[in-house]
Amino acid sequence: MPETERLHNRRLKTFEALADIVAQAKRRGLVNRTCDPELAAHLIFDIHIGENRKWLSTSHPTYNDGVKRLRKILTFALQHFAK
């Protein structure tokens, strides 16, 4: 199925990009040295997907509400990666 393959490839590229961002931050000392960039990438991605689903299932989803909630939860999670 071409669509499934395209989705899988996009997901892999997203994980790789997120892991690279976390690894760069780790090298710069911005992220806890024990943080696994790949696990962090999966957590960030899963939070993003989960929050999008919750947001879209509300009766009147607005962009500002969705971004506000996603930022709040990602900030909370990322604070635990920070040094």
Biopython code that builds the backbone (N, CA, C, O; Angstrom):
import numpy as np
from Bio.PDB.StructureBuilder import StructureBuilder

atoms = [
    (1, "MET", "N", (0.831, -1.173, 0.000)),
    (1, "MET", "CA", (0.000, 0.000, 0.000)),
    (1, "MET", "C", (0.888, 1.253, 0.000)),
    (1, "MET", "O", (1.603, 1.503, 0.970)),
    (2, "PRO", "N", (0.846, 2.013, -1.048)),
    (2, "PRO", "CA", (1.708, 3.196, -1.130)),
    (2, "PRO", "C", (1.449, 4.223, -0.028)),
    (2, "PRO", "O", (2.388, 4.838, 0.479)),
    (3, "GLU", "N", (0.188, 4.411, 0.344)),
    (3, "GLU", "CA", (-0.143, 5.405, 1.367)),
    (3, "GLU", "C", (0.430, 4.997, 2.728)),
    (3, "GLU", "O", (0.946, 5.841, 3.461)),
    (4, "THR", "N", (0.342, 3.725, 3.063)),
    (4, "THR", "CA", (0.886, 3.222, 4.319)),
    (4, "THR", "C", (2.398, 3.387, 4.345)),
    (4, "THR", "O", (2.967, 3.791, 5.360)),
    (5, "GLU", "N", (3.037, 3.078, 3.246)),
    (5, "GLU", "CA", (4.493, 3.217, 3.154)),
    (5, "GLU", "C", (4.912, 4.685, 3.285)),
    (5, "GLU", "O", (5.894, 5.003, 3.956)),
    (6, "ARG", "N", (4.164, 5.561, 2.644)),
    (6, "ARG", "CA", (4.466, 6.995, 2.725)),
    (6, "ARG", "C", (4.325, 7.484, 4.162)),
    (6, "ARG", "O", (5.168, 8.234, 4.652)),
    (7, "LEU", "N", (3.261, 7.060, 4.835)),
    (7, "LEU", "CA", (3.049, 7.439, 6.227)),
    (7, "LEU", "C", (4.169, 6.907, 7.116)),
    (7, "LEU", "O", (4.676, 7.631, 7.973)),
    (8, "HIS", "N", (4.551, 5.668, 6.924)),
    (8, "HIS", "CA", (5.627, 5.058, 7.704)),
    (8, "HIS", "C", (6.938, 5.818, 7.486)),
    (8, "HIS", "O", (7.652, 6.107, 8.446)),
    (9, "ASN", "N", (7.254, 6.140, 6.243)),
    (9, "ASN", "CA", (8.490, 6.868, 5.942)),
    (9, "ASN", "C", (8.483, 8.259, 6.564)),
    (9, "ASN", "O", (9.501, 8.713, 7.085)),
    (10, "ARG", "N", (7.347, 8.931, 6.511)),
    (10, "ARG", "CA", (7.249, 10.266, 7.103)),
    (10, "ARG", "C", (7.432, 10.191, 8.616)),
    (10, "ARG", "O", (8.091, 11.045, 9.208)),
    (11, "ARG", "N", (6.850, 9.172, 9.235)),
    (11, "ARG", "CA", (6.996, 9.004, 10.679)),
    (11, "ARG", "C", (8.454, 8.757, 11.051)),
    (11, "ARG", "O", (8.953, 9.328, 12.021)),
    (12, "LEU", "N", (9.133, 7.918, 10.292)),
    (12, "LEU", "CA", (10.552, 7.659, 10.562)),
    (12, "LEU", "C", (11.381, 8.935, 10.432)),
    (12, "LEU", "O", (12.257, 9.196, 11.257)),
    (13, "LYS", "N", (11.106, 9.726, 9.402)),
    (13, "LYS", "CA", (11.834, 10.985, 9.219)),
    (13, "LYS", "C", (11.553, 11.952, 10.366)),
    (13, "LYS", "O", (12.445, 12.672, 10.813)),
    (14, "THR", "N", (10.318, 11.964, 10.834)),
    (14, "THR", "CA", (9.964, 12.825, 11.957)),
    (14, "THR", "C", (10.706, 12.397, 13.218)),
    (14, "THR", "O", (11.259, 13.240, 13.924)),
    (15, "PHE", "N", (10.726, 11.088, 13.511)),
    (15, "PHE", "CA", (11.458, 10.589, 14.673)),
    (15, "PHE", "C", (12.937, 10.936, 14.566)),
    (15, "PHE", "O", (13.546, 11.377, 15.541)),
    (16, "GLU", "N", (13.514, 10.739, 13.388)),
    (16, "GLU", "CA", (14.934, 11.042, 13.191)),
    (16, "GLU", "C", (15.213, 12.523, 13.416)),
    (16, "GLU", "O", (16.206, 12.880, 14.050)),
    (17, "ALA", "N", (14.348, 13.381, 12.902)),
    (17, "ALA", "CA", (14.535, 14.829, 13.068)),
    (17, "ALA", "C", (14.413, 15.228, 14.539)),
    (17, "ALA", "O", (15.226, 16.000, 15.045)),
    (18, "LEU", "N", (13.402, 14.705, 15.217)),
    (18, "LEU", "CA", (13.235, 15.017, 16.636)),
    (18, "LEU", "C", (14.414, 14.510, 17.462)),
    (18, "LEU", "O", (14.916, 15.218, 18.335)),
    (19, "ALA", "N", (14.853, 13.284, 17.184)),
    (19, "ALA", "CA", (16.000, 12.722, 17.908)),
    (19, "ALA", "C", (17.249, 13.559, 17.663)),
    (19, "ALA", "O", (18.052, 13.758, 18.574)),
    (20, "ASP", "N", (17.416, 14.045, 16.447)),
    (20, "ASP", "CA", (18.569, 14.886, 16.125)),
    (20, "ASP", "C", (18.513, 16.205, 16.895)),
    (20, "ASP", "O", (19.532, 16.670, 17.406)),
    (21, "ILE", "N", (17.337, 16.802, 16.978)),
    (21, "ILE", "CA", (17.177, 18.048, 17.739)),
    (21, "ILE", "C", (17.537, 17.820, 19.203)),
    (21, "ILE", "O", (18.255, 18.622, 19.801)),
    (22, "VAL", "N", (17.040, 16.728, 19.781)),
    (22, "VAL", "CA", (17.338, 16.427, 21.187)),
    (22, "VAL", "C", (18.829, 16.144, 21.357)),
    (22, "VAL", "O", (19.431, 16.601, 22.328)),
    (23, "ALA", "N", (19.430, 15.403, 20.438)),
    (23, "ALA", "CA", (20.864, 15.090, 20.517)),
    (23, "ALA", "C", (21.706, 16.367, 20.441)),
    (23, "ALA", "O", (22.695, 16.509, 21.160)),
    (24, "GLN", "N", (21.309, 17.287, 19.570)),
    (24, "GLN", "CA", (22.036, 18.564, 19.473)),
    (24, "GLN", "C", (21.928, 19.341, 20.787)),
    (24, "GLN", "O", (22.915, 19.894, 21.271)),
    (25, "ALA", "N", (20.746, 19.376, 21.345)),
    (25, "ALA", "CA", (20.548, 20.067, 22.621)),
    (25, "ALA", "C", (21.359, 19.390, 23.723)),
    (25, "ALA", "O", (21.905, 20.059, 24.600)),
    (26, "LYS", "N", (21.434, 18.085, 23.677)),
    (26, "LYS", "CA", (22.206, 17.332, 24.665)),
    (26, "LYS", "C", (23.686, 17.675, 24.544)),
    (26, "LYS", "O", (24.357, 17.883, 25.554)),
    (27, "ARG", "N", (24.200, 17.736, 23.313)),
    (27, "ARG", "CA", (25.610, 18.091, 23.105)),
    (27, "ARG", "C", (25.926, 19.504, 23.596)),
    (27, "ARG", "O", (27.037, 19.775, 24.052)),
    (28, "ARG", "N", (24.957, 20.390, 23.501)),
    (28, "ARG", "CA", (25.145, 21.776, 23.953)),
    (28, "ARG", "C", (24.918, 21.916, 25.454)),
    (28, "ARG", "O", (25.051, 23.009, 26.004)),
    (29, "GLY", "N", (24.577, 20.820, 26.113)),
    (29, "GLY", "CA", (24.383, 20.858, 27.552)),
    (29, "GLY", "C", (23.022, 21.370, 27.981)),
    (29, "GLY", "O", (22.828, 21.720, 29.145)),
    (30, "LEU", "N", (22.077, 21.417, 27.050)),
    (30, "LEU", "CA", (20.748, 21.921, 27.362)),
    (30, "LEU", "C", (19.797, 20.835, 27.828)),
    (30, "LEU", "O", (18.729, 21.120, 28.369)),
    (31, "VAL", "N", (20.191, 19.596, 27.615)),
    (31, "VAL", "CA", (19.360, 18.441, 27.956)),
    (31, "VAL", "C", (20.161, 17.549, 28.898)),
    (31, "VAL", "O", (21.378, 17.420, 28.765)),
    (32, "ASN", "N", (19.479, 16.953, 29.826)),
    (32, "ASN", "CA", (20.116, 16.038, 30.767)),
    (32, "ASN", "C", (20.985, 15.028, 30.029)),
    (32, "ASN", "O", (20.558, 14.465, 29.021)),
    (33, "ARG", "N", (22.182, 14.795, 30.514)),
    (33, "ARG", "CA", (23.122, 13.898, 29.814)),
    (33, "ARG", "C", (22.647, 12.448, 29.782)),
    (33, "ARG", "O", (23.138, 11.661, 28.973)),
    (34, "THR", "N", (21.704, 12.082, 30.644)),
    (34, "THR", "CA", (21.190, 10.710, 30.642)),
    (34, "THR", "C", (20.004, 10.526, 29.694)),
    (34, "THR", "O", (19.501, 9.415, 29.526)),
    (35, "CYS", "N", (19.564, 11.622, 29.081)),
    (35, "CYS", "CA", (18.402, 11.569, 28.185)),
    (35, "CYS", "C", (18.743, 10.796, 26.914)),
    (35, "CYS", "O", (19.753, 11.072, 26.268)),
    (36, "ASP", "N", (17.907, 9.839, 26.560)),
    (36, "ASP", "CA", (18.047, 9.084, 25.317)),
    (36, "ASP", "C", (17.286, 9.845, 24.234)),
    (36, "ASP", "O", (16.060, 9.936, 24.303)),
    (37, "PRO", "N", (17.986, 10.397, 23.227)),
    (37, "PRO", "CA", (17.322, 11.191, 22.189)),
    (37, "PRO", "C", (16.216, 10.440, 21.448)),
    (37, "PRO", "O", (15.200, 11.039, 21.094)),
    (38, "GLU", "N", (16.393, 9.150, 21.211)),
    (38, "GLU", "CA", (15.361, 8.389, 20.509)),
    (38, "GLU", "C", (14.100, 8.230, 21.362)),
    (38, "GLU", "O", (12.986, 8.364, 20.856)),
    (39, "LEU", "N", (14.276, 7.947, 22.642)),
    (39, "LEU", "CA", (13.107, 7.834, 23.527)),
    (39, "LEU", "C", (12.421, 9.188, 23.682)),
    (39, "LEU", "O", (11.193, 9.267, 23.720)),
    (40, "ALA", "N", (13.210, 10.240, 23.772)),
    (40, "ALA", "CA", (12.636, 11.588, 23.866)),
    (40, "ALA", "C", (11.836, 11.908, 22.606)),
    (40, "ALA", "O", (10.756, 12.493, 22.685)),
    (41, "ALA", "N", (12.365, 11.525, 21.446)),
    (41, "ALA", "CA", (11.663, 11.769, 20.181)),
    (41, "ALA", "C", (10.324, 11.048, 20.158)),
    (41, "ALA", "O", (9.320, 11.612, 19.723)),
    (42, "HIS", "N", (10.305, 9.820, 20.617)),
    (42, "HIS", "CA", (9.045, 9.069, 20.664)),
    (42, "HIS", "C", (8.057, 9.718, 21.628)),
    (42, "HIS", "O", (6.866, 9.805, 21.328)),
    (43, "LEU", "N", (8.535, 10.169, 22.769)),
    (43, "LEU", "CA", (7.649, 10.818, 23.735)),
    (43, "LEU", "C", (7.060, 12.102, 23.157)),
    (43, "LEU", "O", (5.857, 12.339, 23.264)),
    (44, "ILE", "N", (7.895, 12.922, 22.552)),
    (44, "ILE", "CA", (7.431, 14.178, 21.955)),
    (44, "ILE", "C", (6.396, 13.895, 20.870)),
    (44, "ILE", "O", (5.349, 14.542, 20.822)),
    (45, "PHE", "N", (6.687, 12.932, 20.004)),
    (45, "PHE", "CA", (5.775, 12.583, 18.922)),
    (45, "PHE", "C", (4.446, 12.075, 19.473)),
    (45, "PHE", "O", (3.379, 12.479, 19.012)),
    (46, "ASP", "N", (4.520, 11.184, 20.463)),
    (46, "ASP", "CA", (3.300, 10.619, 21.034)),
    (46, "ASP", "C", (2.445, 11.678, 21.728)),
    (46, "ASP", "O", (1.218, 11.647, 21.633)),
    (47, "ILE", "N", (3.085, 12.608, 22.421)),
    (47, "ILE", "CA", (2.341, 13.705, 23.038)),
    (47, "ILE", "C", (1.660, 14.519, 21.951)),
    (47, "ILE", "O", (0.482, 14.854, 22.073)),
    (48, "HIS", "N", (2.378, 14.836, 20.908)),
    (48, "HIS", "CA", (1.831, 15.636, 19.803)),
    (48, "HIS", "C", (0.606, 14.960, 19.190)),
    (48, "HIS", "O", (-0.433, 15.596, 19.015)),
    (49, "ILE", "N", (0.726, 13.685, 18.866)),
    (49, "ILE", "CA", (-0.386, 12.948, 18.260)),
    (49, "ILE", "C", (-1.574, 12.859, 19.224)),
    (49, "ILE", "O", (-2.717, 13.097, 18.831)),
    (50, "GLY", "N", (-1.301, 12.518, 20.472)),
    (50, "GLY", "CA", (-2.380, 12.391, 21.452)),
    (50, "GLY", "C", (-3.130, 13.693, 21.676)),
    (50, "GLY", "O", (-4.359, 13.706, 21.743)),
    (51, "GLU", "N", (-2.392, 14.780, 21.789)),
    (51, "GLU", "CA", (-3.027, 16.074, 22.011)),
    (51, "GLU", "C", (-3.802, 16.527, 20.780)),
    (51, "GLU", "O", (-4.869, 17.128, 20.908)),
    (52, "ASN", "N", (-3.281, 16.245, 19.593)),
    (52, "ASN", "CA", (-4.034, 16.574, 18.374)),
    (52, "ASN", "C", (-5.361, 15.838, 18.329)),
    (52, "ASN", "O", (-6.385, 16.420, 17.971)),
    (53, "ARG", "N", (-5.352, 14.567, 18.689)),
    (53, "ARG", "CA", (-6.596, 13.788, 18.687)),
    (53, "ARG", "C", (-7.595, 14.341, 19.700)),
    (53, "ARG", "O", (-8.782, 14.476, 19.403)),
    (54, "LYS", "N", (-7.104, 14.661, 20.899)),
    (54, "LYS", "CA", (-7.995, 15.230, 21.915)),
    (54, "LYS", "C", (-8.562, 16.558, 21.448)),
    (54, "LYS", "O", (-9.760, 16.811, 21.576)),
    (55, "TRP", "N", (-7.700, 17.405, 20.907)),
    (55, "TRP", "CA", (-8.111, 18.730, 20.442)),
    (55, "TRP", "C", (-9.153, 18.625, 19.341)),
    (55, "TRP", "O", (-10.170, 19.317, 19.379)),
    (56, "LEU", "N", (-8.908, 17.760, 18.354)),
    (56, "LEU", "CA", (-9.837, 17.617, 17.232)),
    (56, "LEU", "C", (-11.172, 16.991, 17.638)),
    (56, "LEU", "O", (-12.171, 17.139, 16.933)),
    (57, "SER", "N", (-11.187, 16.295, 18.770)),
    (57, "SER", "CA", (-12.439, 15.669, 19.206)),
    (57, "SER", "C", (-13.291, 16.604, 20.056)),
    (57, "SER", "O", (-14.398, 16.235, 20.447)),
    (58, "THR", "N", (-12.803, 17.800, 20.349)),
    (58, "THR", "CA", (-13.620, 18.758, 21.095)),
    (58, "THR", "C", (-14.711, 19.298, 20.181)),
    (58, "THR", "O", (-14.611, 19.215, 18.957)),
    (59, "SER", "N", (-15.755, 19.853, 20.793)),
    (59, "SER", "CA", (-16.892, 20.311, 19.995)),
    (59, "SER", "C", (-16.558, 21.504, 19.102)),
    (59, "SER", "O", (-17.123, 21.629, 18.015)),
    (60, "HIS", "N", (-15.662, 22.375, 19.533)),
    (60, "HIS", "CA", (-15.294, 23.548, 18.740)),
    (60, "HIS", "C", (-13.778, 23.779, 18.824)),
    (60, "HIS", "O", (-13.334, 24.717, 19.486)),
    (61, "PRO", "N", (-12.981, 22.931, 18.156)),
    (61, "PRO", "CA", (-11.527, 23.093, 18.255)),
    (61, "PRO", "C", (-11.062, 24.404, 17.607)),
    (61, "PRO", "O", (-11.435, 24.726, 16.479)),
    (62, "THR", "N", (-10.252, 25.134, 18.339)),
    (62, "THR", "CA", (-9.642, 26.329, 17.768)),
    (62, "THR", "C", (-8.131, 26.150, 17.770)),
    (62, "THR", "O", (-7.573, 25.458, 18.621)),
    (63, "TYR", "N", (-7.494, 26.772, 16.821)),
    (63, "TYR", "CA", (-6.045, 26.678, 16.693)),
    (63, "TYR", "C", (-5.364, 27.136, 17.984)),
    (63, "TYR", "O", (-4.493, 26.442, 18.510)),
    (64, "ASN", "N", (-5.761, 28.300, 18.491)),
    (64, "ASN", "CA", (-5.110, 28.853, 19.679)),
    (64, "ASN", "C", (-5.234, 27.928, 20.886)),
    (64, "ASN", "O", (-4.272, 27.745, 21.632)),
    (65, "ASP", "N", (-6.413, 27.348, 21.078)),
    (65, "ASP", "CA", (-6.594, 26.423, 22.202)),
    (65, "ASP", "C", (-5.717, 25.192, 22.045)),
    (65, "ASP", "O", (-5.099, 24.737, 23.008)),
    (66, "GLY", "N", (-5.661, 24.653, 20.836)),
    (66, "GLY", "CA", (-4.853, 23.465, 20.585)),
    (66, "GLY", "C", (-3.378, 23.708, 20.812)),
    (66, "GLY", "O", (-2.700, 22.901, 21.449)),
    (67, "VAL", "N", (-2.879, 24.815, 20.296)),
    (67, "VAL", "CA", (-1.458, 25.141, 20.452)),
    (67, "VAL", "C", (-1.135, 25.435, 21.912)),
    (67, "VAL", "O", (-0.089, 25.022, 22.413)),
    (68, "LYS", "N", (-2.023, 26.143, 22.589)),
    (68, "LYS", "CA", (-1.801, 26.467, 23.997)),
    (68, "LYS", "C", (-1.663, 25.196, 24.845)),
    (68, "LYS", "O", (-0.747, 25.078, 25.658)),
    (69, "ARG", "N", (-2.584, 24.252, 24.643)),
    (69, "ARG", "CA", (-2.556, 23.000, 25.411)),
    (69, "ARG", "C", (-1.331, 22.157, 25.044)),
    (69, "ARG", "O", (-0.677, 21.603, 25.927)),
    (70, "LEU", "N", (-1.017, 22.057, 23.757)),
    (70, "LEU", "CA", (0.146, 21.282, 23.323)),
    (70, "LEU", "C", (1.425, 21.884, 23.906)),
    (70, "LEU", "O", (2.287, 21.151, 24.391)),
    (71, "ARG", "N", (1.553, 23.197, 23.861)),
    (71, "ARG", "CA", (2.738, 23.870, 24.409)),
    (71, "ARG", "C", (2.858, 23.607, 25.906)),
    (71, "ARG", "O", (3.954, 23.358, 26.408)),
    (72, "LYS", "N", (1.738, 23.662, 26.617)),
    (72, "LYS", "CA", (1.756, 23.438, 28.064)),
    (72, "LYS", "C", (2.245, 22.025, 28.401)),
    (72, "LYS", "O", (3.085, 21.852, 29.284)),
    (73, "ILE", "N", (1.727, 21.033, 27.709)),
    (73, "ILE", "CA", (2.098, 19.651, 28.007)),
    (73, "ILE", "C", (3.527, 19.347, 27.557)),
    (73, "ILE", "O", (4.271, 18.680, 28.276)),
    (74, "LEU", "N", (3.916, 19.828, 26.379)),
    (74, "LEU", "CA", (5.293, 19.609, 25.924)),
    (74, "LEU", "C", (6.291, 20.313, 26.845)),
    (74, "LEU", "O", (7.356, 19.770, 27.137)),
    (75, "THR", "N", (5.954, 21.501, 27.295)),
    (75, "THR", "CA", (6.838, 22.209, 28.227)),
    (75, "THR", "C", (7.013, 21.408, 29.504)),
    (75, "THR", "O", (8.127, 21.269, 30.009)),
    (76, "PHE", "N", (5.925, 20.888, 30.021)),
    (76, "PHE", "CA", (5.998, 20.073, 31.230)),
    (76, "PHE", "C", (6.906, 18.873, 31.014)),
    (76, "PHE", "O", (7.777, 18.594, 31.838)),
    (77, "ALA", "N", (6.707, 18.161, 29.909)),
    (77, "ALA", "CA", (7.523, 16.968, 29.628)),
    (77, "ALA", "C", (8.991, 17.332, 29.413)),
    (77, "ALA", "O", (9.883, 16.659, 29.931)),
    (78, "LEU", "N", (9.237, 18.384, 28.659)),
    (78, "LEU", "CA", (10.614, 18.747, 28.325)),
    (78, "LEU", "C", (11.379, 19.292, 29.523)),
    (78, "LEU", "O", (12.608, 19.224, 29.552)),
    (79, "GLN", "N", (10.679, 19.824, 30.500)),
    (79, "GLN", "CA", (11.360, 20.280, 31.714)),
    (79, "GLN", "C", (12.051, 19.125, 32.403)),
    (79, "GLN", "O", (13.032, 19.330, 33.117)),
    (80, "HIS", "N", (11.565, 17.931, 32.207)),
    (80, "HIS", "CA", (12.172, 16.769, 32.854)),
    (80, "HIS", "C", (13.393, 16.263, 32.088)),
    (80, "HIS", "O", (14.144, 15.432, 32.599)),
    (81, "PHE", "N", (13.595, 16.758, 30.866)),
    (81, "PHE", "CA", (14.803, 16.434, 30.101)),
    (81, "PHE", "C", (15.899, 17.446, 30.385)),
    (81, "PHE", "O", (17.088, 17.152, 30.265)),
    (82, "ALA", "N", (15.471, 18.654, 30.768)),
    (82, "ALA", "CA", (16.415, 19.755, 30.926)),
    (82, "ALA", "C", (17.390, 19.485, 32.066)),
    (82, "ALA", "O", (17.117, 18.730, 32.999)),
    (83, "LYS", "N", (18.500, 20.119, 31.945)),
    (83, "LYS", "CA", (19.528, 20.014, 32.976)),
    (83, "LYS", "C", (19.105, 20.685, 34.235)),
    (83, "LYS", "O", (19.853, 20.693, 35.212)),
]
sb = StructureBuilder()
sb.init_structure("model")
sb.init_model(0)
sb.init_chain("A")
sb.init_seg("    ")
for serial, (resi, resn, name, xyz) in enumerate(atoms, 1):
    if name == "N":
        sb.init_residue(resn, " ", resi, " ")
    sb.init_atom(name, np.array(xyz, "f"), 0.0, 1.0, " ", f" {name:<3s}", serial, name[0])
structure = sb.get_structure()
